[in-house]
């Protein structure tokens, strides 16, 4: 592929990543497996957009006199608005599917329903409460919410690597599953870890510079554990699984960043 073709393909991939993972209105070019591979590799960039917007909300809330708890709640609400709540919906659907204890086919059918069951409601409420509480307690909230948002989308990059199959033959999972090369996921992870450390250092010195990469690692480990369980139960990934991985990773990263 020539350099100009690679540049165009890379632009299509970035636009697709932003289109799939945020509400930012971008016009996608071609949508195929190669574009999906680039999109999922660049998923952390979409996380940066969400995290930066949430950090801006925190700053404005602080200027208007809002306390840490209210500011954190508004920032978490902003992340939900910027993603249409799709990741939270995926978390609730996956909780209902896995919580049912039924075979893969039945669990997938439950996940496709439009309603939310008791497992989904409980999981959703607890996740949001933990996210808000952790962010409110974080010493450097703007860095914390940004690092967490980027880490959540990096978890998607790893979930779409070549060894993870789709659970269904159609849908978002089928489009993006098995597209990301391991070396690309590693490269994206190194970039995120370095950027997180630099952001932490600029925000508060050595301690946040250490905590930020640890938060990235914690988010990825939590997502990896959920991914393994979901693949074992469902046979692969779906769009709901990817959304659940985002929220799980975000929550774990925020918990680490909340350490005073």
C-alpha positions as CSV (number, residue, x, y, z in Angstrom):
1,X,0.0,0.0,0.0
2,X,1.4,3.4,-1.0
3,X,2.0,6.1,1.6
4,X,-1.0,8.2,0.4
5,X,-3.2,5.1,0.5
6,X,-2.0,4.3,4.0
7,X,-2.7,7.9,5.1
8,X,-6.3,7.7,3.7
9,X,-6.9,4.3,5.3
10,X,-5.5,5.6,8.6
11,X,-7.9,8.6,8.4
12,X,-10.8,6.3,7.7
13,X,-9.9,4.2,10.7
14,X,-9.7,7.2,13.1
15,X,-13.0,8.5,11.9
16,X,-14.6,5.1,12.4
17,X,-13.1,4.8,15.9
18,X,-14.6,8.2,16.8
19,X,-17.9,7.4,15.2
20,X,-18.3,4.0,16.9
21,X,-17.0,5.1,20.4
22,X,-18.4,8.7,20.7
23,X,-21.2,10.9,19.5
24,X,-18.9,13.2,17.7
25,X,-20.4,13.6,14.2
26,X,-17.8,12.5,11.8
27,X,-18.4,11.1,8.3
28,X,-16.8,7.7,7.8
29,X,-15.3,6.6,4.5
30,X,-15.0,2.9,3.8
31,X,-16.0,0.4,6.5
32,X,-14.3,-2.9,6.1
33,X,-12.1,-5.2,8.1
34,X,-8.9,-3.2,7.4
35,X,-10.6,0.0,8.5
36,X,-12.0,-1.8,11.6
37,X,-8.5,-2.9,12.5
38,X,-7.2,0.6,12.3
39,X,-10.2,1.9,14.2
40,X,-9.8,-0.5,17.1
41,X,-6.1,0.2,17.2
42,X,-6.8,3.9,17.5
43,X,-9.7,3.4,20.0
44,X,-7.6,5.1,22.8
45,X,-7.8,8.4,20.7
46,X,-11.6,8.3,21.0
47,X,-11.0,7.8,24.8
48,X,-8.9,10.9,24.8
49,X,-11.7,12.9,23.3
50,X,-14.2,11.6,26.0
51,X,-11.7,12.1,28.8
52,X,-10.7,15.6,27.7
53,X,-14.4,16.6,27.6
54,X,-15.0,15.2,31.1
55,X,-11.9,17.0,32.4
56,X,-13.3,20.2,30.9
57,X,-16.6,19.6,32.8
58,X,-14.7,19.1,36.0
59,X,-12.8,22.4,35.5
60,X,-16.0,24.4,34.7
61,X,-17.8,22.8,37.7
62,X,-14.9,23.8,39.9
63,X,-14.9,27.4,38.6
64,X,-18.7,27.6,39.3
65,X,-18.1,26.5,42.9
66,X,-19.3,22.9,42.6
67,X,-17.8,20.5,45.2
68,X,-15.8,17.4,44.3
69,X,-18.7,15.0,44.5
70,X,-21.0,17.1,42.2
71,X,-18.1,17.8,39.8
72,X,-17.4,14.1,39.6
73,X,-21.0,13.2,39.0
74,X,-21.2,15.8,36.2
75,X,-18.0,14.5,34.6
76,X,-19.3,10.9,34.7
77,X,-22.6,12.1,33.2
78,X,-20.7,13.8,30.4
79,X,-18.8,10.6,29.5
80,X,-22.2,8.8,29.3
81,X,-23.6,11.6,27.1
82,X,-20.6,11.5,24.8
83,X,-21.0,7.8,24.2
84,X,-24.8,7.7,24.0
85,X,-24.7,5.5,27.1
86,X,-23.9,2.6,24.8
87,X,-21.0,1.3,27.0
88,X,-23.2,1.4,30.1
89,X,-26.0,-0.3,28.2
90,X,-23.5,-3.0,27.1
91,X,-22.4,-3.5,30.8
92,X,-26.0,-3.9,31.9
93,X,-26.8,-6.3,29.0
94,X,-23.7,-8.4,29.7
95,X,-24.5,-8.6,33.4
96,X,-28.0,-9.8,32.6
97,X,-26.7,-12.4,30.1
98,X,-24.0,-13.8,32.3
99,X,-26.1,-13.5,35.5
100,X,-28.8,-15.6,33.9
101,X,-26.6,-18.7,34.2
102,X,-28.0,-20.0,30.9
103,X,-26.1,-21.5,27.9
104,X,-24.4,-19.2,25.4
105,X,-27.3,-19.0,22.9
106,X,-29.9,-18.1,25.6
107,X,-27.5,-15.6,27.2
108,X,-26.9,-13.9,23.9
109,X,-30.7,-13.7,23.3
110,X,-31.1,-12.1,26.8
111,X,-28.4,-9.5,25.9
112,X,-30.2,-8.5,22.8
113,X,-33.5,-7.6,24.6
114,X,-34.3,-3.9,25.0
115,X,-35.2,-4.2,28.7
116,X,-32.7,-4.3,31.6
117,X,-33.0,-7.1,34.2
118,X,-32.1,-7.0,37.9
119,X,-28.5,-8.1,37.3
120,X,-28.1,-5.2,34.9
121,X,-29.7,-2.6,37.1
122,X,-27.6,-3.6,40.1
123,X,-24.3,-3.7,38.1
124,X,-25.1,-0.4,36.5
125,X,-25.9,1.4,39.7
126,X,-22.9,0.1,41.6
127,X,-20.5,0.9,38.7
128,X,-21.7,4.5,38.4
129,X,-21.5,5.0,42.2
130,X,-18.0,3.6,42.3
131,X,-16.9,5.8,39.4
132,X,-18.3,9.0,40.9
133,X,-17.0,8.2,44.4
134,X,-13.5,7.3,43.1
135,X,-13.3,10.4,40.8
136,X,-14.5,12.7,43.6
137,X,-11.7,11.3,45.8
138,X,-8.9,11.5,43.2
139,X,-6.2,14.1,44.0
140,X,-5.8,15.0,40.4
141,X,-9.3,14.5,38.9
142,X,-8.7,15.9,35.4
143,X,-5.8,13.5,34.9
144,X,-7.7,10.7,36.5
145,X,-10.8,10.9,34.3
146,X,-8.7,11.3,31.2
147,X,-6.4,8.3,32.0
148,X,-9.5,6.2,32.8
149,X,-11.3,7.1,29.6
150,X,-8.3,6.3,27.5
151,X,-7.6,3.0,29.3
152,X,-11.2,2.0,28.8
153,X,-10.8,2.3,25.0
154,X,-7.4,0.6,25.1
155,X,-9.2,-2.4,26.6
156,X,-11.3,-2.5,23.4
157,X,-8.1,-2.6,21.4
158,X,-6.9,-5.7,23.3
159,X,-10.3,-7.3,23.1
160,X,-10.2,-7.1,19.3
161,X,-6.9,-8.8,18.9
162,X,-6.5,-11.7,16.5
163,X,-7.0,-14.5,19.0
164,X,-10.5,-13.3,20.3
165,X,-13.4,-14.6,18.2
166,X,-16.8,-12.9,17.7
167,X,-19.8,-14.5,19.6
168,X,-22.1,-13.9,16.7
169,X,-21.7,-13.9,12.9
170,X,-23.1,-10.4,12.6
171,X,-23.1,-7.1,14.5
172,X,-20.3,-4.9,15.8
173,X,-18.4,-7.8,17.4
174,X,-18.2,-9.6,14.1
175,X,-16.9,-6.5,12.3
176,X,-14.1,-5.7,14.7
177,X,-13.2,-9.1,16.3
178,X,-9.9,-10.6,15.3
179,X,-8.7,-7.5,13.6
180,X,-6.0,-6.0,15.8
181,X,-2.5,-7.4,15.6
182,X,-0.8,-8.0,18.9
183,X,2.2,-5.8,18.1
184,X,-0.2,-2.9,17.4
185,X,-2.0,-3.5,20.7
186,X,1.4,-3.5,22.5
187,X,2.5,-0.3,20.7
188,X,-0.8,1.4,21.6
189,X,-0.3,0.3,25.2
190,X,3.2,1.7,25.4
191,X,2.0,5.0,24.0
192,X,-0.8,5.2,26.5
193,X,1.4,4.3,29.5
194,X,4.0,6.9,28.5
195,X,1.4,9.6,28.0
196,X,-0.3,8.7,31.3
197,X,3.0,9.0,33.2
198,X,3.8,12.3,31.6
199,X,0.4,13.7,32.4
200,X,0.7,12.6,36.0
201,X,4.1,14.1,36.3
202,X,2.9,17.4,34.9
203,X,-0.1,17.4,37.1
204,X,1.5,16.6,40.5
205,X,4.9,15.2,40.4
206,X,6.3,11.7,41.0
207,X,3.3,10.1,42.8
208,X,0.7,10.6,40.1
209,X,3.3,9.9,37.5
210,X,3.6,6.4,39.0
211,X,-0.1,6.0,39.8
212,X,-1.2,6.8,36.3
213,X,0.6,3.8,34.6
214,X,-0.5,1.6,37.4
215,X,-4.1,2.7,36.7
216,X,-3.7,1.8,33.1
217,X,-2.4,-1.7,34.1
218,X,-5.2,-2.2,36.6
219,X,-7.8,-1.2,34.0
220,X,-6.4,-3.6,31.4
221,X,-6.2,-6.5,33.9
222,X,-9.8,-6.0,35.1
223,X,-10.9,-6.0,31.5
224,X,-8.8,-9.0,30.6
225,X,-10.4,-11.0,33.5
226,X,-13.9,-10.1,32.3
227,X,-13.1,-10.7,28.7
228,X,-11.8,-14.2,29.5
229,X,-15.0,-15.0,31.4
230,X,-17.2,-13.6,28.7
231,X,-15.5,-15.5,25.9
232,X,-15.7,-18.7,28.0
233,X,-19.4,-18.3,28.6
234,X,-20.5,-16.7,25.2
235,X,-17.9,-18.1,22.8
236,X,-16.6,-14.6,21.9
237,X,-17.1,-10.9,21.9
238,X,-20.1,-8.8,21.0
239,X,-20.7,-5.0,21.0
240,X,-22.2,-5.4,24.5
241,X,-19.1,-7.2,25.7
242,X,-16.9,-4.4,24.3
243,X,-19.0,-1.8,26.1
244,X,-18.8,-3.7,29.4
245,X,-15.0,-3.9,29.0
246,X,-14.8,-0.1,28.6
247,X,-16.8,0.5,31.8
248,X,-15.0,-2.2,33.8
249,X,-11.6,-0.8,32.8
250,X,-12.6,2.8,33.5
251,X,-13.8,1.8,37.0
252,X,-10.6,0.0,37.8
253,X,-8.4,2.8,36.6
254,X,-10.4,5.4,38.6
255,X,-10.1,3.3,41.7
256,X,-6.3,3.4,41.4
257,X,-6.2,7.1,40.6
258,X,-8.3,7.8,43.7
259,X,-5.5,6.7,46.0
260,X,-4.5,9.8,47.9
